[in-house]
Amino acid sequence: TSQRDNIFRNVEVLIYVFDVESRELEKDMHYYQSCLEAILQNSPDAKIFCLVHKMDLVQEDQRDLIFKEREEDLRRLSRPLECACFRTSIWDETLYKAWSSIVYQLIPNVQQLEMNLRNFAQIIEADEVLLFERATFLVISHYQCKEQRDVHRFEKISNIIKQFKLSCSKLAASFQSMEVRNSNFAAFIDIFTSNTYVMVVMSDPSIPSAATLINIRNARKHFEKLERVDGAKHSLLMR
């Protein structure tokens, strides 16, 4: 009991991963409930997230139905706590979207962050500005002034940068910034705060790179200050 109390005390987040193909569903649910009981006793304000994983193994025409049934069961078993459920697979964007959603919900000052990001984008006349978590390259926040065609662009950008960072590390180098431009747009990815990278997309490629980079540099101090003021640290308990 004391060991369980130590594990579940002061927990901010419980992320529980279920194998949708598990042949021991009843046992899985029982173990999940025992974790919830410990959370309720020791950390009643913790956020609960459930990933229903390996959904790619389920027949496509059955996925919606099976996930809905599993989600209803998990929400019922989680009461009086609330849980957010995500269906995930390693073979598509769902896992990235789930983790990004979880990280987003853990940001204590997310509305203030989004407001400042919007102001920054409007001041520099950017089409889109994204904030990535520095280690994982998950999207923390973003602002766009018009609809973009590719709804999966965040995951694609993240994968490209992570592969590039890996290539850099093999050469004993560290990734700091990147600029991509053609006749239609210019995109800048740069270290922003101690915990983030920023990506700025400009539809006017005639704007000099130096001007955009100066604007990013000038915004750093302001966003660093935001991060320090509300830099709450979260315990992450994974099962």
C-alpha positions as CSV (number, residue, x, y, z in Angstrom):
1,T,0.0,0.0,0.0
2,S,2.8,2.4,0.9
3,Q,4.5,1.6,-2.4
4,R,1.3,2.3,-4.3
5,D,0.8,5.6,-2.4
6,N,4.3,6.6,-3.3
7,I,3.7,5.8,-7.0
8,F,0.4,7.6,-7.3
9,R,0.9,10.6,-5.0
10,N,1.2,14.0,-6.7
11,V,0.4,12.6,-10.1
12,E,-0.7,15.2,-12.7
13,V,-1.4,12.8,-15.6
14,L,-2.2,9.1,-16.1
15,I,-1.8,7.9,-19.7
16,Y,-3.1,4.3,-20.0
17,V,-2.6,2.4,-23.2
18,F,-5.0,-0.4,-24.1
19,D,-4.2,-3.0,-26.8
20,V,-7.5,-3.2,-28.8
21,E,-6.6,-6.8,-29.7
22,S,-6.0,-7.9,-26.1
23,R,-7.4,-11.3,-25.2
24,E,-7.5,-10.4,-21.5
25,L,-9.8,-7.4,-21.7
26,E,-11.5,-8.1,-18.4
27,K,-8.1,-8.3,-16.7
28,D,-6.9,-5.1,-18.5
29,M,-10.0,-3.2,-17.3
30,H,-9.6,-4.5,-13.7
31,Y,-6.0,-3.3,-13.6
32,Y,-7.1,0.1,-15.0
33,Q,-9.7,0.4,-12.3
34,S,-7.2,-0.4,-9.6
35,C,-4.9,2.4,-10.9
36,L,-7.9,4.8,-10.9
37,E,-8.7,3.9,-7.3
38,A,-5.1,4.8,-6.4
39,I,-5.4,8.0,-8.4
40,L,-8.7,8.9,-6.7
41,Q,-7.1,8.4,-3.2
42,N,-3.8,10.1,-3.9
43,S,-4.2,12.5,-6.8
44,P,-7.9,13.2,-7.4
45,D,-7.2,16.2,-9.7
46,A,-5.0,14.2,-12.1
47,K,-6.0,14.2,-15.8
48,I,-6.8,10.8,-17.3
49,F,-6.0,9.8,-20.9
50,C,-6.7,6.4,-22.5
51,L,-5.2,5.3,-25.8
52,V,-7.0,2.5,-27.6
53,H,-4.0,1.3,-29.5
54,K,-3.3,-0.9,-32.6
55,M,-6.6,0.2,-34.2
56,D,-5.0,-0.6,-37.6
57,L,-5.5,-4.3,-36.8
58,V,-9.3,-3.9,-36.6
59,Q,-11.3,-4.2,-39.9
60,E,-11.8,-0.7,-41.3
61,D,-15.6,-0.9,-41.3
62,Q,-15.6,-1.9,-37.6
63,R,-13.2,0.7,-36.2
64,D,-15.7,3.4,-35.4
65,L,-18.1,1.0,-33.7
66,I,-15.4,-0.8,-31.7
67,F,-13.7,2.5,-30.6
68,K,-17.1,4.0,-29.6
69,E,-18.0,0.9,-27.4
70,R,-14.5,0.9,-25.8
71,E,-14.7,4.6,-25.1
72,E,-18.1,4.3,-23.5
73,D,-16.9,1.4,-21.3
74,L,-13.8,3.4,-20.2
75,R,-15.8,6.5,-19.4
76,R,-18.2,4.5,-17.3
77,L,-15.4,2.7,-15.5
78,S,-13.6,5.9,-14.8
79,R,-16.4,7.7,-12.9
80,P,-16.2,9.9,-10.9
81,L,-13.0,10.8,-12.7
82,E,-13.2,11.9,-16.4
83,C,-11.0,10.4,-19.1
84,A,-10.3,11.4,-22.6
85,C,-9.9,8.6,-25.1
86,F,-8.0,8.4,-28.4
87,R,-7.8,5.7,-31.0
88,T,-4.2,5.2,-32.1
89,S,-1.9,3.3,-34.5
90,I,1.8,3.6,-35.2
91,W,0.9,3.4,-38.9
92,D,-0.9,6.7,-39.3
93,E,-1.2,10.2,-37.8
94,T,-3.5,9.2,-34.9
95,L,-0.7,8.6,-32.4
96,Y,1.0,11.9,-33.2
97,K,-2.4,13.7,-32.9
98,A,-3.2,12.0,-29.6
99,W,0.1,13.0,-28.0
100,S,-0.2,16.5,-29.3
101,S,-3.7,16.8,-27.8
102,I,-2.4,15.5,-24.5
103,V,0.5,17.9,-24.4
104,Y,-1.9,20.7,-25.4
105,Q,-4.2,20.0,-22.5
106,L,-1.3,20.0,-20.0
107,I,-0.2,23.6,-20.9
108,P,-1.3,25.7,-17.9
109,N,-1.4,29.0,-19.8
110,V,-2.5,27.8,-23.2
111,Q,-5.0,30.5,-24.0
112,Q,-2.5,33.3,-23.2
113,L,0.1,31.4,-25.3
114,E,-2.3,31.2,-28.2
115,M,-3.2,34.9,-27.9
116,N,0.5,35.9,-27.9
117,L,1.2,33.6,-30.8
118,R,-1.7,35.1,-32.8
119,N,-0.4,38.6,-32.1
120,F,3.1,37.7,-33.1
121,A,1.9,36.2,-36.4
122,Q,-0.2,39.2,-37.2
123,I,2.6,41.7,-36.4
124,I,5.0,39.9,-38.8
125,E,2.3,39.2,-41.3
126,A,2.9,35.4,-41.2
127,D,0.5,32.9,-42.8
128,E,1.1,30.4,-40.0
129,V,3.1,30.1,-36.8
130,L,3.7,26.8,-35.0
131,L,5.2,26.0,-31.6
132,F,6.9,22.6,-31.3
133,E,7.9,21.0,-28.1
134,R,11.7,20.9,-28.3
135,A,12.4,17.2,-27.6
136,T,9.5,15.5,-29.3
137,F,8.5,18.0,-31.9
138,L,4.9,17.7,-30.9
139,V,2.8,20.7,-31.8
140,I,2.1,22.7,-28.6
141,S,0.2,25.6,-30.2
142,H,-0.3,27.1,-33.6
143,Y,-2.0,30.0,-35.4
144,Q,-3.0,30.3,-39.1
145,C,-4.6,33.2,-40.9
146,K,-6.1,31.0,-43.6
147,E,-7.1,27.4,-44.1
148,Q,-4.3,25.0,-45.2
149,R,-4.9,22.1,-47.6
150,D,-2.9,19.4,-45.8
151,V,-4.4,18.5,-42.5
152,H,-1.5,16.1,-41.8
153,R,1.2,18.7,-42.3
154,F,2.2,18.9,-38.6
155,E,3.0,15.3,-38.4
156,K,4.9,15.4,-41.7
157,I,6.9,18.4,-40.7
158,S,7.7,16.8,-37.3
159,N,8.9,13.6,-38.9
160,I,11.1,15.4,-41.4
161,I,12.7,17.5,-38.7
162,K,13.2,14.5,-36.4
163,Q,14.9,12.6,-39.2
164,F,17.1,15.6,-40.0
165,K,18.0,15.9,-36.3
166,L,19.0,12.2,-36.2
167,S,21.2,12.8,-39.3
168,C,22.8,15.8,-37.5
169,S,23.5,13.7,-34.3
170,K,25.3,11.1,-36.4
171,L,27.7,13.8,-37.5
172,A,28.1,15.0,-33.9
173,A,26.2,18.2,-34.8
174,S,23.1,19.7,-33.3
175,F,20.0,21.0,-35.2
176,Q,19.4,24.7,-34.6
177,S,17.5,26.2,-37.5
178,M,16.3,25.6,-41.0
179,E,15.0,27.8,-43.9
180,V,13.0,26.5,-46.8
181,R,11.8,28.8,-49.6
182,N,10.6,28.8,-53.2
183,S,8.7,31.2,-55.4
184,N,5.5,30.8,-53.4
185,F,6.5,30.8,-49.7
186,A,9.3,30.9,-47.2
187,A,9.4,28.8,-44.0
188,F,11.7,29.2,-41.0
189,I,12.3,26.8,-38.2
190,D,14.4,28.0,-35.3
191,I,15.1,27.5,-31.6
192,F,12.6,29.6,-29.7
193,T,12.5,29.1,-26.0
194,S,14.3,26.7,-23.8
195,N,11.5,24.2,-24.4
196,T,10.3,25.0,-27.9
197,Y,11.1,25.5,-31.6
198,V,9.1,27.9,-33.7
199,M,8.1,27.6,-37.3
200,V,7.1,30.7,-39.3
201,V,5.5,30.4,-42.7
202,M,5.4,33.5,-45.0
203,S,3.5,33.6,-48.3
204,D,5.5,36.6,-49.4
205,P,9.0,35.3,-50.3
206,S,10.2,38.8,-51.1
207,I,10.5,39.6,-47.4
208,P,14.2,39.3,-46.5
209,S,15.2,36.3,-44.4
210,A,17.0,38.6,-42.0
211,A,13.8,40.5,-41.2
212,T,11.9,37.4,-40.2
213,L,14.8,36.0,-38.2
214,I,15.2,39.3,-36.3
215,N,11.4,39.2,-35.5
216,I,11.8,35.7,-34.2
217,R,14.8,36.7,-32.1
218,N,12.9,39.7,-30.7
219,A,9.9,37.6,-29.7
220,R,12.1,35.0,-27.9
221,K,12.4,37.0,-24.7
222,H,8.6,37.6,-24.4
223,F,7.8,33.9,-24.9
224,E,10.6,32.9,-22.5
225,K,9.0,35.1,-19.9
226,L,5.6,33.5,-20.5
227,E,7.2,30.1,-20.1
228,R,8.8,31.1,-16.8
229,V,5.7,32.6,-15.3
230,D,3.5,29.5,-15.8
231,G,6.2,26.8,-16.1
232,A,4.4,24.2,-14.1
233,K,6.0,20.9,-14.1
234,H,3.9,17.8,-14.5
235,S,4.5,14.2,-13.3
236,L,3.9,11.8,-16.1
237,L,2.8,8.3,-15.1
238,M,2.7,5.8,-17.9
239,R,1.4,2.2,-17.8
